[in-house]
Structures are given as C-alpha cells and as structure tokens.
Amino acid sequence: MGLISLCACLVSFSQVKVVADKISGIVGDKIILNSEIVNANEDIKRQGGQAQDNCLLLDQMLTQKALILQAEKDSIPVTEDEVDAELDQHIRYYISQYGSKEALEQISGRSIYQIKEDFRQPIREQRLAQGMRTKIVEGIKITPTEVKEYYEKIPKDNLYFYESQVQIGQIVMYPKASRDIEVLAVDELNGFKRQVEAGQKKFETLASLYSDDPGSKDKGGTYEINRMDKQWDPLWFATAWRLKEGQISSVIKTKAGYHIIQMVSRNGDDAVVRHILRIPQITPAESNEVIGKLDSVREKLVTGSIGFGEAVARYSEEESSKYTAGRLMARDGSTYLLLADLDKDMVLLLKNANLKPGEYSKPTPYTDERGKKGVRIVYLLSKSDPHRENLKDDYNKIAQRALDEKKGAALQKWFNARISTYYIMIDDEYKDCKNLSKWLTKNAATVSN
C-alpha cells in the first residue's frame, strides 16, 4: 500500500463502515474485501488517472496476498521498527497534505494513534510482499546477448522517442557575506523577536514579510516536524525541540543563514514551528573572490592535474554533491536529466556557454532553490539529441527493461507452480474475468454472495 493508497482508505473509511461489504477473493487465509477494490479505484481517480477494471485490480490483490502468504511461510524478516518508521513517514506526509494533524484527524474521524494502528498490518503485509518478490528474483541477471534479442523484438514504431537529455556534474562554492552584513541580519532578527514578545507584531506576519525561506514564507514561516525527521539542519532541529509552546529562540546560524524559531504547538514526537530566515546579502566583491578560487580549480580540471570526483570532494560546498560525486540526479535516481529538470540558471548557462561533452564551464554565479547565492563550475558529461531509442545511446535503459521483463517471467513461473497449492476463492461477480482464469484451478471456487 503506497502513500496515496493509504490516503484513499483514510478518506473513505467512514463510508466503508456504513455500506454493505463482501469478500471478493481469498488466498489461503488472506481476504480481499470489495471495499479494498473500491478504495483502490478511488485512489487512482484522485491522482487524475482513469478508473481501472476491477478484474485487473483483483488480480493484483490476489498476487499480493499470495506473496504475503509465502513470505510468512518462508519467515521473510520484517521488524516492528521498519513498520513504525514507514507509518511515521505516511502520517507526516498526510499531515503536510491536509495542513495539520487536526485536519487529518477530522477527515479520517480517528486519532493519529488509531490511524497508525489501523494501517500497521497493511504496511507490514506490503513489506512482506516486497521481501518475497525480492527473494524470488534476487539471482536473476541479464546478458548483452539477451538485451540485444529483447531490443530486436521491439517493433520499430514502438521504440521510445527521447527528448534531449544531459548528464551534469557541478562544483559549488558559496560566497561569505561581510561581517557587517551578518551583524545587520542578526540585529533584524533580534528586533523581530522583541516585537513579537512585546505583542506588537505576530510572528507569522513578520515571517510572511521578511523571511528568506521560500518553502515557508507563504505559510507564515510554518513547518510541521517530527522527532524522527532527518532532513533538517541538526542545530535548527535541536533548537526547535528545546523550545516551550509560544517560546521564541535566540538567533542561531546554520548553513542556510540566520534564524529565529517559534514553537507553536507540540504533541509527543510531533510539533508545529515557525521560523524566520534571513540570508545575509552577498556583494559583487565576495562573489568575485569565490570566482577567482574556482578559476584555479577549473584550471586544474582542464589540465588534468585533478579529477572531477576529487575536486568535488576537496572543494565543493554543496552537501548533496558529496554523495553523488557532484552529479545532479533526477527524482527517480537517474543521472539522465531533461532540460525541464534543471534550474533556470543552469539552462541559461548551458545555452550561453555552448558546452560540449567533457567540457567545464567557467565559474558562474547562480541562486539555488533556497534563495542562497553560489558560484559553480558545471561539467557536461554527456548530451543526447532528440532521437529514437537505440542500443548505442540507450543500452542501459533497454537493459533495465529487459531485466524487468525477465524478472516478471520468473515471478509468473513461480506463481504458476504454486497457485494450485493455495486455497483460492473468487466471488461469482468475477467469473467472466479472463485474466483471473489462472487462479481458477481445481483448488479454487467461485462463490455467490
């Protein structure tokens, strides 16, 4: 059950309780209710998709239950800590979607604790199914010959068409503001703190007017946090949790800039906070100093006296680059990016610099998504023109699809060998579903409800 599936169940919970339900299918001792199929389709429609055929959804659910059944027999390990961590992730996601914990509880008609308990077993089963699926296909590999055979079977008109894609690395350094500018930022924040504590201004009003954080400025500086969150700056996070309700912190400095934080409310491991971020302004003199440093780095790269990965590790101040050797990543983890995936400054740089694969840009100032000013060297690793898919340019993508198909065949073979060993019941409503015929073995039954 994914994040959005959980959302569908939350929204429709009260409806499911008051309408007549029935069993649509059983695998072993695992039951599939009609309401689960209804909820799955509602989920798809909420995401803007078209409703799926119920026969297809039931097939997917029967498959999931069979994997769970076998995982339990094979003692696939799933710990309560893993389940708790995923539950917390789901709850934080929905709180952010609905705006507050109270709104989520109102919509679902249950407390956060009750929501977690209701979905503890479904999430545990999801992890069991995934663990079993991984066990079945873990030894499957693909050879170049198999990739070629897979590719040659694809009708030419069915080959993917790719827009221009790039692979990019970057080395980033951030200019440091002058001491006088930093003192000004601290004085401003101290002034905001005094105004709120004196009742002259509301914290959220000042945040909306003056905060340099684009992620919270339009929400009055508000964030909802949980003690298990890992994405926050450690000092910012620790400072927030030390506050009492209504209390405002002293000015703190993080890599993003200077902050004051207000604790709005807290409930166990969950809290609502507000903050105001002030980023000291960078002058041309400070930017030029960093450009000079990166010019020297670029010279080493061009002459080959240092490799790009080593230069990233030694000089780059952009944290995520340390884990990707400077490469930019798409949301799906791929290093192949469309121009639409790049920030506008990067697109402009590539256009103006006219880089060729293997070349490095001159150090160029830019502003990141947090509003922080930096200077970067861009390394263009590869660039593809718009083209029809082929083995030379797209081998890795084709190989992944070929591997996925091979794993799918292995899963189907596994099911075919085991379906007859399970007790299976399918409601008479689905007797005409052709895709369910594989489930209707001598051990299966159709039942009218």
Summary of the structure (lengths in Angstrom):
residues: 449
radius of gyration: 27.6
end to end distance: 26.4
largest distance: 82.7
contacts: 1288
relative contact order: 0.13
helix: 53%
strand: 17%
